[in-house]
Amino acid sequence: MESDILDCLDQVGYTGDLDNEKALLTACEGGFSSQEYVGLCSWLAEKLKQYFGLKGQESETSDDSQTVRIHFGKLLEELECPYKGIVSGLTEGELKSKKDHLKIVLFLVSELQAAQVVAGKSGADRKTEKQITPLKDLQVICKTLKLSEPDQQPTADTFSSIENQVNVLLKKVPEKHIGKSALKHSPNSDQWRQLEKINRVLSTDYDCRRRMLIKRLDVTVQSFGWSDRAKAKTDIMAKAYQPKRHSLTLKSSVSLAHLLAAREDICNVVKTSSGTSREKTVCAVNKVLMGRVPDRGGRPSEIQAPPPEMPPWQKRQDGGGRGGGGYRGGGYGGGGRGGGGYGGGGRGGGGYGGGGGGYGGGGGGGYGGGGYGGGGHGSGGYGGGGGSRGGWGRGGGGRGGYYR
């Protein structure tokens, strides 16, 4: 929770004393008895007052901790604080734990973040931001040159002090240390407007790129914490990463002032792989060489086709009937027109019996001897045979029938 609060405070622009975890925890242990904690909550309440018409924070700077606690209780009640027992605990003086005081700060800073997001979508907030940007720039210049704050003196005196201080500093540096300006002439008003438009278009593009790269960085660092060993060191990783992460701003800081400050050496393009550049970018990771990576295949040209699921289709061959066998010898098969029928033996022998038998006996036969060529001059019957009579019993040339 502490790391989240510090991240949120940094995002809303807090620069007070409680900008580190140790100081924040110490102040939260003291609660509203700690001046640092009251100062932090008062700063957040004052910021919220710019976005909402709040009433509960009017007297939060009182020296009496009980009075301050009551006023912040009204403020949280007005903001509809979702934490159960926080508002009643503030009013009744029962709120003493460090965790509860951390929750109050977390709720206030979260409300401020949400208010800034909503207000950022309106033109009024952008207009206000435009108005205070020049003052911020002057404050940065004065702080860099170690001059007094610009709001403590007239604007004309401020610029005179800045010019004098710059001239004093220029005399202390070597003659060619600064170099000549890359901008050889002073642009007119129309040209400044065009330059401002160009810078706005480029900044929008680079802002999108910066967001993408920072999101990649966040996802990569987050993936390092997926292992079981890293889960036990989440806080240590956050302490090491978060300060560096929040120093990376999403907005580009390039403005027309950089154009005025550009020197002639900006035209000298230095390769990123040059010795001078590598002196500042080289690190121990660059010296780690990867071993031979095994070939995992996957090339379509090297993949063998799977075996066919069905046998290949073949044309029907001439000759042969439906196979051999049958009722007994021959049967539903036989050998075509010459050895078949329902039995064996072609047009001649066969029938239910076939050339060598049938239900009964041997010889030619057929249904009634003769038939399609029968096996002799006699009659066939179910067994029948040769040159004698068949009948159901015995036969001539071959004994057939159901009996011998």
Legacy VTK file of the C-alpha trace (Angstrom):
# vtk DataFile Version 3.0
C-alpha trace
ASCII
DATASET POLYDATA
POINTS 404 float
0.000 0.000 0.000
2.851 2.401 0.833
4.409 2.026 -2.618
1.048 2.687 -4.297
0.521 5.817 -2.229
3.989 7.154 -3.060
3.400 6.499 -6.752
0.078 8.343 -6.646
1.551 11.280 -4.719
4.293 11.609 -7.296
1.739 11.573 -10.115
-0.381 14.353 -8.592
2.688 16.562 -8.116
3.408 16.230 -4.403
6.936 17.422 -3.471
6.708 17.567 0.323
8.695 15.826 3.035
6.715 12.578 2.929
8.046 11.500 -0.456
9.703 8.332 0.819
8.342 5.222 2.483
10.070 5.598 5.838
8.889 9.178 6.393
5.362 8.299 5.276
5.070 5.357 7.673
6.447 7.408 10.559
3.916 10.184 9.922
1.038 7.697 9.645
1.964 6.144 12.981
1.491 9.549 14.599
-1.728 10.177 12.697
-3.303 13.596 13.154
-0.902 14.270 16.010
1.879 14.478 13.412
2.276 17.845 11.704
3.709 16.164 8.588
0.681 13.911 8.265
-1.743 16.812 8.757
0.236 18.847 6.225
-0.025 16.065 3.634
-3.780 15.656 4.132
-4.248 19.438 4.044
-2.317 19.656 0.771
-4.510 16.980 -0.775
-7.674 18.655 0.535
-6.562 22.009 -0.864
-5.978 20.428 -4.265
-9.398 18.776 -4.141
-10.934 22.154 -3.342
-9.871 23.371 -6.799
-12.086 20.737 -8.430
-14.986 20.409 -5.965
-16.902 22.807 -3.769
-15.841 21.197 -0.497
-16.690 22.514 2.958
-15.119 20.030 5.315
-11.540 21.237 4.911
-11.883 24.902 5.810
-10.247 24.611 9.263
-8.018 21.592 8.830
-4.871 23.587 9.768
-5.954 24.044 13.384
-3.436 23.159 16.107
-5.979 21.009 17.949
-5.699 17.433 16.644
-9.262 16.638 17.697
-10.613 19.594 15.700
-8.564 18.599 12.672
-9.812 15.019 12.998
-13.445 16.139 13.065
-13.024 18.386 10.037
-11.374 15.639 8.013
-14.163 13.299 9.087
-16.665 15.729 7.559
-14.533 15.976 4.442
-14.426 12.192 3.983
-18.142 11.978 4.634
-18.773 14.608 1.970
-16.595 12.686 -0.481
-18.466 9.457 0.405
-15.429 7.556 1.624
-16.034 3.803 1.032
-13.863 2.541 3.916
-16.102 1.309 6.697
-15.483 2.777 10.142
-13.056 5.474 8.952
-15.474 8.403 9.112
-17.012 7.345 12.436
-13.562 6.597 13.828
-12.376 10.106 12.990
-15.398 11.730 14.587
-15.265 9.613 17.758
-11.479 9.657 18.082
-11.125 5.883 17.802
-8.926 5.902 14.698
-5.391 5.143 15.860
-3.893 2.422 13.659
-1.259 3.162 11.033
-3.185 1.194 8.395
-6.296 3.360 8.809
-4.284 6.561 8.398
-2.700 5.120 5.252
-6.185 4.389 3.919
-7.171 8.045 4.424
-4.190 9.249 2.387
-4.833 6.628 -0.288
-8.480 7.661 -0.593
-7.677 11.388 -0.815
-4.945 10.980 -3.401
-7.130 8.606 -5.449
-9.934 11.161 -5.440
-7.477 13.819 -6.561
-6.245 11.624 -9.403
-9.797 10.990 -10.583
-10.614 14.700 -10.388
-7.552 15.572 -12.468
-8.459 12.998 -15.107
-12.005 14.331 -15.404
-10.872 17.949 -15.421
-8.189 17.187 -17.989
-10.909 16.449 -20.554
-12.332 19.948 -20.315
-10.969 22.988 -22.111
-11.037 25.084 -18.962
-8.328 23.017 -17.320
-6.109 23.221 -20.414
-6.580 26.985 -20.465
-5.540 27.244 -16.815
-2.506 25.084 -17.501
-1.500 27.378 -20.370
-1.708 30.414 -18.148
0.568 29.030 -15.452
3.151 27.458 -17.826
5.180 30.689 -18.343
5.325 31.216 -14.591
6.589 27.658 -14.127
9.272 28.256 -16.748
10.395 31.406 -14.958
10.520 29.533 -11.676
12.724 26.844 -13.209
15.069 29.479 -14.701
15.369 31.336 -11.417
15.968 28.116 -9.508
18.690 27.073 -11.963
20.430 30.452 -11.763
19.918 30.573 -7.981
17.822 33.736 -8.086
14.821 34.721 -5.973
11.322 33.593 -6.902
9.812 35.533 -9.860
6.578 36.293 -8.016
8.510 38.237 -5.372
9.517 41.034 -7.792
8.186 42.728 -10.948
8.493 40.818 -14.201
10.837 43.394 -15.798
13.222 43.150 -12.853
13.110 39.375 -13.041
14.234 39.328 -16.678
16.959 41.894 -15.950
18.269 39.719 -13.134
18.236 36.663 -15.392
20.173 38.475 -18.136
22.799 39.784 -15.726
23.283 36.385 -14.131
23.648 34.679 -17.537
26.307 37.212 -18.625
28.226 36.615 -15.404
28.187 32.854 -15.950
29.233 33.143 -19.608
32.398 34.968 -18.595
33.413 32.003 -16.438
33.259 29.393 -19.227
35.749 28.948 -22.120
35.265 31.115 -25.186
33.980 28.406 -27.548
32.189 26.374 -24.898
28.690 27.514 -25.907
29.129 27.699 -29.679
27.146 29.620 -32.259
23.375 29.452 -32.520
21.909 27.089 -35.102
19.091 29.570 -35.771
20.718 32.271 -37.895
17.806 34.724 -38.082
14.900 35.733 -35.889
11.554 34.329 -37.137
8.541 36.603 -37.487
5.147 36.034 -35.882
3.777 33.838 -38.689
6.895 31.689 -38.673
6.659 31.247 -34.893
3.077 30.066 -35.278
4.107 27.586 -37.951
6.955 26.330 -35.780
4.579 25.935 -32.861
2.206 23.928 -35.058
5.026 21.680 -36.294
6.233 21.093 -32.743
2.698 20.215 -31.615
2.288 17.599 -34.382
5.697 16.038 -33.682
5.089 16.036 -29.922
1.799 14.183 -30.385
3.557 11.503 -32.426
6.435 11.136 -29.988
4.074 11.098 -27.000
2.376 8.056 -28.525
5.740 6.354 -29.017
6.834 7.133 -25.476
3.635 5.655 -24.049
4.173 2.481 -26.045
7.814 2.097 -24.937
7.008 2.803 -21.285
4.155 0.288 -21.396
6.573 -2.283 -22.815
8.944 -1.519 -19.966
6.194 -1.940 -17.366
5.077 -5.271 -18.824
8.651 -6.568 -19.033
9.456 -5.659 -15.440
6.126 -7.090 -14.316
6.946 -10.413 -15.978
10.092 -10.681 -13.842
7.882 -11.022 -10.777
5.973 -14.085 -11.971
8.414 -16.648 -10.583
8.042 -17.993 -7.051
11.407 -16.563 -5.987
10.509 -13.096 -7.239
7.105 -13.053 -5.528
8.864 -12.957 -2.173
10.824 -9.861 -3.268
8.004 -7.782 -4.733
8.563 -4.847 -2.373
12.311 -4.788 -3.014
11.747 -4.775 -6.763
9.166 -1.994 -6.460
11.500 0.187 -4.397
14.266 -0.196 -6.956
12.075 0.272 -10.025
9.375 2.813 -9.130
11.637 5.873 -8.593
13.284 5.356 -11.980
9.966 4.546 -13.620
8.280 7.764 -12.531
11.184 9.844 -13.755
10.050 8.840 -17.264
7.328 11.269 -18.256
4.753 10.518 -20.940
4.789 14.065 -22.269
7.629 15.332 -24.418
9.548 18.239 -22.872
10.757 19.643 -26.200
9.531 23.183 -26.870
10.459 26.158 -29.028
12.923 27.163 -26.352
15.073 24.214 -27.408
15.148 25.664 -30.927
16.514 28.935 -29.604
19.038 27.126 -27.444
20.248 24.811 -30.253
23.885 25.252 -31.244
25.634 24.474 -34.505
26.928 21.161 -33.185
23.353 19.790 -33.314
23.931 19.278 -37.052
26.705 16.779 -36.335
25.073 13.353 -36.503
26.814 10.868 -34.200
26.236 7.182 -34.805
24.840 5.267 -31.868
27.538 2.623 -32.324
30.421 5.073 -32.226
33.035 4.861 -29.484
31.927 8.100 -27.844
28.307 6.989 -27.597
29.154 3.471 -26.428
31.136 4.851 -23.495
27.863 5.916 -21.884
25.623 3.090 -23.073
27.842 0.041 -22.548
26.871 -2.295 -19.696
27.658 -5.769 -18.399
24.706 -7.314 -20.259
26.339 -6.535 -23.614
29.175 -8.942 -22.785
26.901 -11.934 -22.208
26.890 -14.223 -25.242
24.087 -16.676 -25.933
24.974 -20.300 -26.499
24.029 -22.327 -29.544
20.259 -22.454 -29.860
18.911 -25.903 -30.881
17.113 -26.189 -34.196
13.430 -26.716 -33.462
12.485 -27.388 -37.097
9.060 -26.424 -38.319
10.005 -25.768 -41.954
7.178 -26.915 -44.277
9.574 -28.195 -46.920
11.043 -30.711 -44.463
7.776 -32.138 -43.147
6.774 -35.592 -44.463
3.243 -36.127 -45.667
1.080 -38.277 -43.381
0.197 -41.816 -44.513
-3.090 -42.138 -46.450
-6.115 -42.916 -44.361
-7.753 -45.041 -47.149
-6.080 -47.526 -49.529
-5.586 -46.270 -53.060
-8.480 -46.835 -55.459
-7.999 -49.528 -58.119
-9.982 -50.442 -61.211
-11.976 -53.674 -61.186
-10.113 -56.479 -62.912
-11.633 -58.696 -65.606
-12.093 -62.388 -64.937
-13.226 -64.125 -61.854
-16.623 -63.872 -60.322
-17.422 -63.064 -56.793
-14.799 -65.284 -55.429
-14.581 -68.915 -54.524
-16.362 -70.775 -51.855
-20.042 -70.832 -51.191
-22.387 -73.346 -49.755
-19.955 -76.111 -50.264
-17.456 -76.037 -53.022
-18.177 -73.436 -55.587
-21.264 -71.902 -54.096
-21.823 -68.219 -54.544
-18.677 -67.819 -56.458
-17.288 -69.988 -59.007
-15.209 -68.938 -61.876
-17.050 -66.639 -64.201
-19.170 -67.942 -66.998
-17.097 -70.976 -67.308
-16.792 -72.100 -63.777
-19.568 -70.614 -61.881
-23.240 -70.009 -61.712
-24.379 -70.622 -58.230
-21.946 -73.349 -57.961
-18.891 -74.305 -59.793
-18.046 -75.659 -63.110
-19.221 -73.097 -65.658
-22.221 -73.701 -67.875
-21.876 -77.328 -67.332
-21.557 -78.604 -63.885
-22.860 -76.663 -61.061
-26.132 -75.642 -59.684
-26.318 -75.963 -55.964
-23.942 -78.757 -56.120
-21.176 -77.838 -58.367
-18.700 -79.925 -60.089
-17.913 -82.159 -57.202
-20.756 -82.408 -54.960
-23.384 -79.966 -53.800
-25.666 -81.102 -51.095
-25.123 -84.615 -51.930
-22.862 -86.105 -54.345
-20.687 -85.876 -57.266
-20.797 -85.573 -60.910
-22.322 -82.855 -62.985
-25.880 -82.252 -62.243
-27.779 -79.074 -61.780
-31.292 -78.635 -60.685
-32.532 -81.304 -62.933
-29.687 -82.719 -64.832
-28.894 -81.591 -68.275
-29.522 -77.994 -67.459
-26.933 -75.830 -68.939
-25.042 -78.737 -70.111
-25.701 -81.057 -67.220
-23.309 -83.748 -66.324
-24.633 -86.538 -68.515
-27.837 -87.794 -69.863
-29.564 -88.332 -66.627
-31.349 -85.990 -64.346
-29.627 -84.057 -61.674
-31.835 -83.346 -58.760
-30.193 -82.007 -55.633
-27.401 -84.391 -55.943
-27.739 -86.287 -59.069
-24.961 -87.359 -61.173
-23.478 -88.932 -64.179
-25.343 -91.104 -66.606
-27.890 -92.508 -64.183
-30.822 -91.096 -62.415
-30.308 -88.820 -59.510
-33.301 -88.511 -57.305
-32.964 -87.870 -53.682
-30.897 -90.837 -53.037
-28.334 -92.391 -55.074
-26.864 -91.551 -58.379
-25.129 -92.979 -61.252
-21.692 -91.824 -61.987
-21.282 -90.321 -58.634
-23.065 -91.103 -55.493
-25.036 -88.177 -54.349
-28.158 -87.032 -52.729
-28.721 -87.107 -49.043
-27.956 -90.735 -48.841
-25.349 -92.871 -50.230
LINES 1 405
404 0 1 2 3 4 5 6 7 8 9 10 11 12 13 14 15 16 17 18 19 20 21 22 23 24 25 26 27 28 29 30 31 32 33 34 35 36 37 38 39 40 41 42 43 44 45 46 47 48 49 50 51 52 53 54 55 56 57 58 59 60 61 62 63 64 65 66 67 68 69 70 71 72 73 74 75 76 77 78 79 80 81 82 83 84 85 86 87 88 89 90 91 92 93 94 95 96 97 98 99 100 101 102 103 104 105 106 107 108 109 110 111 112 113 114 115 116 117 118 119 120 121 122 123 124 125 126 127 128 129 130 131 132 133 134 135 136 137 138 139 140 141 142 143 144 145 146 147 148 149 150 151 152 153 154 155 156 157 158 159 160 161 162 163 164 165 166 167 168 169 170 171 172 173 174 175 176 177 178 179 180 181 182 183 184 185 186 187 188 189 190 191 192 193 194 195 196 197 198 199 200 201 202 203 204 205 206 207 208 209 210 211 212 213 214 215 216 217 218 219 220 221 222 223 224 225 226 227 228 229 230 231 232 233 234 235 236 237 238 239 240 241 242 243 244 245 246 247 248 249 250 251 252 253 254 255 256 257 258 259 260 261 262 263 264 265 266 267 268 269 270 271 272 273 274 275 276 277 278 279 280 281 282 283 284 285 286 287 288 289 290 291 292 293 294 295 296 297 298 299 300 301 302 303 304 305 306 307 308 309 310 311 312 313 314 315 316 317 318 319 320 321 322 323 324 325 326 327 328 329 330 331 332 333 334 335 336 337 338 339 340 341 342 343 344 345 346 347 348 349 350 351 352 353 354 355 356 357 358 359 360 361 362 363 364 365 366 367 368 369 370 371 372 373 374 375 376 377 378 379 380 381 382 383 384 385 386 387 388 389 390 391 392 393 394 395 396 397 398 399 400 401 402 403
